[in-house]
Amino acid sequence: MVSRSYSNLLELASGEAPAPSLGSMSRRIPRIMTVAGIMSDLDDDASDSVCSDPSSSSTQKDRIIIVANQLPIRAQRKSDSSKGWTFNWDDNSLLLQLRDGLGDDDLEVIYVGCLKEDIHPNEQDEVSQILLETFKCVPTFIPPDLFSRYYHGFCKQQLWPLFHYMLPLSPDLGGRFNRSLWQAYVSVNKIFADRIMEVINPEDDFVWVHDYHLMVLPTFLRKRFNRVKLGFFLHSPFPSSEIYKTLPIREELLRALLNSDLIGFHTFDYARHFLSCCSRMLGLSYESKRGYISLEYYGRTVSIKILPVGIHMEQLQSVLSLKETEVKVAELIKQFRDKGRTMLLGVDDMDIFKGISLKLLAMEQLLLQHPEKQGKVVLVQIANPARGKGKDVKEVQEETYSTVKRINETFGQPGYDPVILIDQPLKFYERVAYYVVAECCLVTAVRDGMNLIPYEYIISRQANDKLDEVLGLKPSNPKKSMLVVSEFIGCSPSLSGAIRVNPWNIDSVADAMDSALVMAEPEKQLRHEKHYRYVSTHDVGYWARSFLQDLDRTCKDHVRRRCWGIGFGLSFRVVALDPNFRKLSVEHIVSAYKRTTTRAILLDYDGTLMPQTSIDKKPSSKTLEILNTLCRDKNNTVFIVSARSRDKLTDWFSSCGKLGLAAEHGHFLRIKLDEQWETCVPTVECGWKQIAEPVMKLYTETTDGSVIEFKETAMDWSYEDADPDFGSCQAKELLDHLESVLANEPVTVKRGQNIVEVKPQGVSKGLVAKRLLSSLQERGISPDFVLCIGDDRSDEDMFEVIVNSVPGTSIAPTAEVFACTVGRKPSKAKYYLDDTAEIVRLIQGLASVAEQMVPL
């Protein structure tokens, strides 16, 4: 059922009022929505879609709306007696850096997000005006109580820990799911959607949503603008399905993300986990074509992007060139190198996943195992303030302080502390100076989405001519750097020259620290050169341009599709299909049935007349009655075309004397009950079964839930009841294995829906359609009504034959032809029905008409 009300998406929300409207300020944006209209001829409500004014967009450059929890803006209240605020760009914001990477000449960027500071409602209109005119930023104002429940509640206490693999096994370990916090999360996402709608030109603009704070936002935008060009990038890890499935709202989040056109992840692991969740919880499968991973979701193609974000090279190099940086580097050289001490560096947020305490324990172990390093090696740990709040942050701080104190008391000497903890915010140039001087950087988080600290360290160690002078290096000297990184951070796969460690293994981390210190200089230089080549060429601009190029590619066919929405609340999704692909109307086909005199009806069985999920596959008495009613009309030729064996079909349909049966994909054919079975292709020896059977048995034994189905001329390996990921993987291997061992046999190996089948060459359901039409033609009959219904790939052969026969002689020139598939998906059929229940109702409708038309 089509959802008519936009407010339905807030069924789960607590009903907070949206943020104040920008009102007249919207017109200051060069392109805004100006004309209301209908997106497609199937949209139910004109207000559900918005079209752009062609005259207002023809001369404008491309525009992207970047949406994130926080705007890349620093706000500060004016210090004088006058009221008001001053605003500046936040140069450290990734959102601002990606704009620089895209280039101002080709793309106009609009930002939508929150400010870090609370703005009084009386000042919000003025602040909105300033930010819109000066920075092209649209602030999203969230009431403080709602923001706290959304950000500190749901985001930081529920989503963030779970996405970092922390299960809420007890109230003290992560936050237990709280539905009121979830409602706050949905409400804030709705407010963000409202702000975007005030400035978007839906036909032309790209929208790029960032991170887990706004995971249901795509649903709100897709509901309002069916063809919106929408990308989403997740900057945190995506957990494995075993972890993710513990979320009570797991399907709502998945479906919301799938309302995007392109979903980005830092690593293949994160993308693989997301795709596995889609497979296990939504029954969706993905495929890779020409290097692009995508999945089909109600006729829409949702692409997957795997590319780690980079750093802003120009910004970092400009900081390296600052005089303040040179002064700080000289200061650190005096503090460490001139005293014969080697600096190891850690830069982390003070939270439970950065592994600061584990790193300190490894440092302690290093000093214990290598007493000669006491007094010579210093670990400088820069601890940035945590972004969240709560008991866990306090515990991390207390453990860190106590561990640092113990190590310094145990190994410290006059004028020497083995660990220096800096827990005050540093300016960026100060942090860069530490990078320049450090011999090794330690990033040992137990779980982290990306972490750009290693990238910044590598570029800083490349330095420049002025810093080389301060460091006492000649310009010709090769640069060097060493990294010890956790296996569980997103940047690890791209740093192949780093020493990778399991941060939980204290001994191995200590050994890695020692290896980094004693490694030969030439090897350090080679590792640095390798890293520098990658980091310098894969900067934030490369990442942003690559993402938008893929988003543009994915959205190119939007205008060629018919779109309409279905579902309520957060189950809303858009169906997008070819304009000629329509739902088969019962009234339409009944009318055609009444007007015609000679009819051919071909029906698949499993997945068409019988649901795939049904345990008892035997036809019901109601189904048999419907088929018998259709067969009683002498003008009807009715066939069941199935992959089942002829013995099974004979047993099931023995009460249907005039029903035609085609078994094993059409290899065997019987016109009616009292006639003999015949074959559509010459019978071949089945000696190949002796080769295929042992192979299939091997995969059956190693794949729990799989079975082999033996037929007269074919064999099927079914993994319908197996683990979907493992079953699919095994099916691919089995397909390759069988193709190899049966290469010289007269058979075809194909993969279908949850099966791998081996059958004689040339056998297809299309042969049944050809045979039926040709036999009717031989009797001088050209059917003027043809109905063909099926649900999977094997039925596409029937559709192709039926559709292509329309211009020929086997079907009447004015015939009513209905090729119909089950479900809205790409197909050679021109019509669809949603499920088997609708098909049975359709056939029952035809049977009712047939009963009235058959003379008593």
MOJO-V973679 format. One record per backbone hydrogen bond with DSSP energy under -1.0 kcal/mol. CO is the residue of the C=O (numbers start at 0). NH is the residue of the N-H. If there is no record, write none. Layout:
BEGIN
CO/NH
CO/NH
END
This chain:
BEGIN
0/566
4/7
5/8
6/9
7/10
9/12
21/24
22/25
23/26
24/27
25/28
34/50
39/42
44/47
45/48
52/55
53/57
61/107
62/205
63/109
64/207
65/111
66/209
68/113
70/72
71/89
73/87
75/85
83/77
85/75
87/73
89/92
92/96
93/97
94/98
95/99
96/100
97/101
98/102
107/63
109/65
110/137
111/67
112/139
113/70
119/122
122/126
123/127
124/128
125/129
126/130
127/131
128/132
129/133
130/134
130/136
135/110
137/112
142/146
143/147
144/148
145/149
146/150
147/152
148/153
149/154
150/155
152/156
153/157
153/158
154/159
156/174
157/161
158/162
159/163
160/165
161/164
166/168
169/172
177/181
178/182
179/183
180/184
181/185
182/186
183/187
184/188
185/189
186/190
187/191
188/192
189/193
190/194
191/195
192/196
195/198
195/199
200/203
200/204
205/64
206/230
207/66
208/232
210/213
215/219
216/220
217/221
218/222
219/223
220/224
224/227
227/229
228/206
229/260
229/261
230/208
231/263
232/210
239/243
240/244
242/245
243/246
246/249
248/252
249/253
250/254
251/255
252/256
253/257
255/258
256/259
260/302
261/231
262/304
263/233
264/306
266/270
267/271
268/272
269/273
270/274
271/275
272/276
273/277
274/278
275/279
276/280
277/281
277/283
286/293
288/291
291/288
292/303
293/286
294/301
296/299
297/575
299/296
301/294
302/262
304/264
310/312
310/539
311/315
312/316
313/317
314/318
315/319
318/321
321/325
322/326
323/327
324/328
325/329
326/330
327/331
328/332
329/333
330/334
331/335
332/337
335/338
335/340
336/339
341/377
342/438
343/379
344/441
345/381
347/383
348/350
350/353
352/445
352/446
354/358
355/359
356/360
357/361
358/362
359/363
360/364
361/365
362/366
363/367
364/368
365/369
369/372
370/373
372/375
372/376
375/341
377/343
378/419
379/345
380/421
381/347
383/349
389/393
390/394
391/395
392/396
393/397
394/398
395/399
396/400
397/401
398/402
399/403
400/404
401/405
402/406
403/407
404/408
405/409
406/410
407/411
412/415
415/412
417/378
419/380
421/382
426/430
427/431
428/432
429/433
430/434
431/435
432/436
433/437
439/344
440/483
442/485
447/489
449/490
451/455
452/456
453/457
454/458
455/459
456/460
463/467
464/468
465/469
466/470
467/472
473/476
481/440
482/498
483/442
484/500
487/447
488/491
491/494
494/497
498/484
500/486
501/504
503/505
504/508
505/509
506/510
507/511
508/512
509/513
510/514
511/515
512/516
513/517
514/518
519/523
520/524
521/525
522/526
523/527
524/528
525/529
526/530
527/531
528/532
529/533
530/534
531/535
533/537
538/542
539/543
540/544
541/545
542/546
543/547
544/548
545/549
546/550
547/551
548/552
549/553
550/554
554/557
557/560
561/576
563/574
565/572
567/570
568/571
572/565
574/563
576/561
577/580
581/831
584/588
585/589
586/590
587/591
588/592
589/593
590/594
591/595
597/783
597/784
598/636
599/786
600/638
601/788
602/640
604/607
604/608
604/609
609/606
610/613
619/623
620/624
621/625
622/626
623/627
624/628
625/629
626/630
627/631
632/635
634/598
636/600
637/659
638/602
639/661
641/664
643/663
644/648
645/649
646/650
647/651
648/652
652/655
655/658
656/672
659/639
660/669
661/641
662/667
663/666
666/679
667/662
668/677
669/660
671/674
677/668
685/688
686/689
687/690
687/691
688/692
691/695
692/696
693/697
694/698
695/699
696/700
697/701
702/705
706/717
708/715
713/710
714/757
715/708
716/755
717/706
718/721
722/726
723/727
724/728
725/729
726/730
727/731
728/732
729/733
730/734
731/735
732/736
733/737
734/738
735/739
736/740
737/741
741/744
744/746
745/760
747/758
749/756
751/753
753/718
754/751
755/716
756/749
757/714
758/747
759/762
763/766
764/768
765/769
766/770
767/771
768/772
769/773
770/774
771/775
772/776
773/777
774/778
775/780
776/779
782/811
783/815
784/599
785/817
786/601
787/819
788/603
791/794
792/795
794/798
795/799
796/800
797/801
798/802
799/803
800/804
811/814
815/785
817/787
818/829
818/830
819/789
820/832
822/824
829/581
830/820
831/583
832/822
834/838
835/839
836/840
837/841
838/842
839/843
840/844
841/845
842/846
843/847
844/848
845/849
846/850
847/851
848/852
849/853
END
